[in-house]
């Protein structure tokens, strides 16, 4: 069952030689008003993958959300974004001008980048301790916060690199991490937001030849 916080499910079905998107399959086509009933398997309605998740249900992940509001309702492509790291219980650790916050709510509509590969139980067992110990160092005291150079992104990427170093793996700079792991997901999210809002406003959305967007890298984790 989809969490209401991440929006209504989007459905795509084919009719009138077009791809039609809506929140549910209508009995009649909104273009020709004829019965929508599918006769071929390839014409069956399909669910569109939602790029947003409830961050509090994500373990050991990098999360991204608008600083204010939500992606589907408020994000305009220029709004400030806020990032954090989840522990194994879905508590989101994030750095602000007030120091490290441990949020148990507020990240219900997030973009998520899993940070652990499947089966890394040893690292997962230590994850919460690593995250808590890292977060209590002097580097992340409130007075050290600086909006441009020592911020929430600095906090998350420094933690990720600490874990990578512990595992003997190569560290990532900000540009590399952003381009490889964040940008593919935010591009997909941006397209989904545009589609979602169009359906919400008009009841449906029609395209002739959809361009298939490549999926983000599999969520196999960085560490």
C-alpha positions as CSV (number, residue, x, y, z in Angstrom):
1,X,0.0,0.0,0.0
2,X,1.3,3.4,-1.0
3,X,1.8,6.0,1.8
4,X,-0.4,9.0,1.2
5,X,2.5,11.3,2.0
6,X,4.2,10.4,-1.3
7,X,1.1,11.2,-3.4
8,X,-1.6,9.4,-5.3
9,X,-0.4,6.5,-7.6
10,X,-0.1,7.5,-11.3
11,X,-1.4,5.1,-13.9
12,X,-0.6,5.0,-17.7
13,X,-2.9,3.4,-20.2
14,X,-3.1,3.4,-24.0
15,X,-6.0,4.7,-26.1
16,X,-6.5,6.6,-29.3
17,X,-2.9,5.7,-30.2
18,X,-1.7,7.9,-27.3
19,X,-0.4,7.3,-23.8
20,X,-2.7,8.7,-21.2
21,X,-1.8,9.3,-17.6
22,X,-4.2,9.6,-14.7
23,X,-4.7,8.7,-11.1
24,X,-7.0,5.8,-12.0
25,X,-8.2,4.1,-15.2
26,X,-11.5,5.7,-16.3
27,X,-14.3,3.7,-17.8
28,X,-14.3,6.0,-20.9
29,X,-11.4,7.5,-22.7
30,X,-11.1,11.2,-22.0
31,X,-10.3,11.9,-25.6
32,X,-12.9,9.9,-27.6
33,X,-15.3,8.9,-24.8
34,X,-15.3,5.3,-25.8
35,X,-14.8,2.3,-23.5
36,X,-11.2,2.0,-22.3
37,X,-11.3,-1.8,-21.8
38,X,-8.0,-3.4,-22.9
39,X,-8.0,-6.4,-25.2
40,X,-4.2,-6.9,-25.5
41,X,-1.7,-7.5,-22.7
42,X,0.5,-4.7,-24.0
43,X,-2.4,-2.3,-23.6
44,X,-3.0,-3.1,-20.0
45,X,-2.6,-0.2,-17.6
46,X,0.7,0.1,-15.8
47,X,1.7,1.9,-12.6
48,X,4.3,4.7,-12.9
49,X,7.2,4.3,-10.5
50,X,7.0,6.9,-7.8
51,X,10.5,8.5,-7.1
52,X,9.5,9.6,-3.6
53,X,9.6,7.5,-0.5
54,X,8.8,7.8,3.2
55,X,12.3,8.5,4.5
56,X,11.4,7.2,7.9
57,X,11.0,3.8,6.4
58,X,14.4,3.9,4.8
59,X,17.5,2.4,6.6
60,X,21.0,3.6,6.2
61,X,20.1,6.0,3.3
62,X,20.9,9.5,2.1
63,X,17.7,11.5,1.9
64,X,16.8,14.7,0.0
65,X,13.7,16.9,0.4
66,X,12.7,20.6,0.0
67,X,13.8,22.7,3.0
68,X,10.2,23.9,3.2
69,X,7.1,22.0,2.0
70,X,7.1,18.9,-0.1
71,X,8.2,18.0,-3.6
72,X,4.7,17.5,-5.1
73,X,3.1,20.5,-3.6
74,X,5.8,23.2,-3.2
75,X,9.0,22.4,-5.1
76,X,9.6,24.8,-8.1
77,X,13.0,23.6,-9.3
78,X,14.8,26.5,-7.5
79,X,13.7,25.9,-3.9
80,X,16.4,25.1,-1.4
81,X,16.9,21.4,-0.6
82,X,17.8,19.8,2.7
83,X,19.6,16.4,3.1
84,X,20.1,13.9,5.9
85,X,21.2,10.3,6.7
86,X,18.9,7.7,8.2
87,X,19.8,5.3,11.0
88,X,18.5,1.8,11.1
89,X,15.2,2.9,12.7
90,X,14.4,5.6,10.1
91,X,15.5,8.5,12.3
92,X,16.9,11.2,10.0
93,X,20.2,12.8,11.2
94,X,20.7,16.2,9.6
95,X,22.8,19.3,10.2
96,X,21.3,22.8,10.6
97,X,22.2,26.1,12.2
98,X,20.9,24.5,15.4
99,X,23.4,21.6,15.2
100,X,22.6,18.0,14.4
101,X,18.9,17.2,14.4
102,X,17.5,13.7,14.8
103,X,14.1,13.9,13.1
104,X,11.4,11.2,13.6
105,X,9.0,13.0,11.3
106,X,9.1,15.5,8.4
107,X,10.8,13.3,5.8
108,X,7.7,11.5,4.6
109,X,8.2,12.6,0.9
110,X,11.9,12.2,0.1
111,X,14.3,11.1,-2.6
112,X,16.4,8.3,-1.2
113,X,19.9,7.0,-2.1
114,X,20.6,3.7,-0.3
115,X,24.1,3.7,1.1
116,X,24.6,0.0,2.0
117,X,24.9,-3.0,-0.3
118,X,22.6,-5.9,0.4
119,X,24.0,-8.3,3.0
120,X,26.3,-5.9,4.7
121,X,25.0,-6.9,8.1
122,X,28.2,-6.2,9.9
123,X,28.3,-2.6,8.8
124,X,24.6,-2.2,9.5
125,X,25.1,-3.4,13.0
126,X,27.6,-0.6,13.6
127,X,25.8,2.0,11.5
128,X,23.8,3.7,14.4
129,X,26.9,3.9,16.6
130,X,29.0,5.3,13.7
131,X,26.3,7.9,12.9
132,X,25.8,9.0,16.5
133,X,29.5,9.2,17.3
134,X,30.1,11.2,14.1
135,X,27.3,13.5,14.9
136,X,28.6,14.4,18.4
137,X,32.0,15.6,17.3
138,X,32.8,19.3,17.5
139,X,32.7,19.8,13.7
140,X,28.9,19.7,13.8
141,X,28.3,22.1,16.7
142,X,25.7,24.9,15.9
143,X,28.2,27.7,15.8
144,X,30.2,26.0,13.1
145,X,27.3,25.9,10.6
146,X,27.9,28.0,7.5
147,X,25.3,28.1,4.8
148,X,27.6,27.8,1.8
149,X,30.5,25.8,3.0
150,X,29.7,23.8,6.2
151,X,26.1,22.8,5.9
152,X,23.8,19.8,5.7
153,X,25.5,18.5,2.5
154,X,28.9,18.8,4.1
155,X,27.7,16.8,7.0
156,X,26.2,13.9,5.0
157,X,29.0,13.6,2.5
158,X,31.7,13.7,5.3
159,X,29.9,10.9,7.0
160,X,29.6,8.8,3.8
161,X,33.3,9.3,3.2
162,X,34.1,8.3,6.8
163,X,32.2,5.0,6.2
164,X,33.9,4.5,2.9
165,X,37.3,5.0,4.5
166,X,36.4,2.5,7.2
167,X,35.6,0.0,4.5
168,X,38.9,0.8,2.7
169,X,37.0,2.3,-0.3
170,X,37.8,5.4,-2.4
171,X,36.2,8.6,-1.2
172,X,33.8,10.8,-3.2
173,X,34.0,14.5,-3.7
174,X,30.8,16.5,-3.8
175,X,30.5,16.8,-7.6
176,X,31.1,13.1,-8.1
177,X,28.6,12.0,-5.5
178,X,26.0,14.5,-6.8
179,X,26.4,13.7,-10.5
180,X,26.5,9.9,-10.0
181,X,23.9,9.3,-7.3
182,X,21.8,12.4,-6.8
183,X,21.2,14.0,-10.2
184,X,19.7,10.9,-11.9
185,X,17.1,10.7,-9.1
186,X,16.3,14.4,-9.1
187,X,15.8,14.4,-12.8
188,X,13.4,11.6,-12.6
189,X,11.7,13.4,-9.7
190,X,11.4,16.6,-11.7
191,X,9.7,14.8,-14.6
192,X,7.4,13.0,-12.2
193,X,6.4,16.3,-10.5
194,X,5.5,17.9,-13.8
195,X,3.4,14.9,-14.8
196,X,1.7,14.6,-11.4
197,X,0.7,18.3,-11.3
198,X,-0.7,18.1,-14.9
199,X,-2.9,15.2,-14.0
200,X,-3.9,16.8,-10.8
201,X,-4.9,20.0,-12.6
202,X,-6.6,18.5,-15.7
203,X,-7.6,15.0,-14.6
204,X,-5.3,13.4,-17.2
205,X,-2.3,14.0,-19.3
206,X,-1.7,12.9,-22.9
207,X,1.6,12.3,-24.9
208,X,2.2,10.9,-28.3
209,X,5.8,9.5,-28.1
210,X,7.1,9.4,-24.5
211,X,10.8,9.5,-24.1
212,X,11.9,6.6,-21.7
213,X,14.0,8.2,-19.0
214,X,16.9,6.0,-17.9
215,X,16.4,4.6,-14.4
216,X,18.7,5.8,-11.6
217,X,21.6,3.5,-10.7
218,X,20.2,0.4,-8.8
219,X,19.9,1.0,-5.1
220,X,22.9,-1.3,-4.4
221,X,24.5,1.1,-2.0
222,X,27.8,3.0,-2.0
223,X,29.5,1.3,0.9
